[in-house]
Amino acid sequence: MSLRGFRTVVVCMLAAACCVLPLLSCGHSPLAPGSHLLVYVSEDGIRPAPGKRIEIQGTTLSQTTNANGLALFTVRAGSYVVRAYALGTLGPSRPYVEQSVLVEPARTTRAEFNDCTFCRSPSQ
């Protein structure tokens, strides 16, 4: 094979690789639109509950709700378990409440929790 033929083959292979690699990443590209998980915590179903710790299990993502009771996470599409801490619940006191959510690609999924202050025992 001549040098000219070799160059042609290399250029064609590089061009093909540049076209195929973005297709293989299929949504994992930094340019692909992200999905969001919006968590809202209310107090007695009436007003926002700020300062509640929210975690997404199986990730390192954690934050507290803002003054509007909201915490916004940017995640990949998939199934997650959202955990909210220090919420009043019926029955024996638990340190957290969990909820399973399915996040769709390029969409905002909402999870809601209620901090029931009437449900808390006097020792909480």
Secondary structure, 3 states (H helix, E strand, C coil): CCHHHHHHHHHHHHHHHHHHHHHHHCCCCCCCCCEEEEEEEEECCCEECCCCEEEECCCCCEEECCCCCEEEEEECCEEEEEEEECCCCCCCCCCEEEEEEEECCCCEEEEEEEECHHHCCCCC
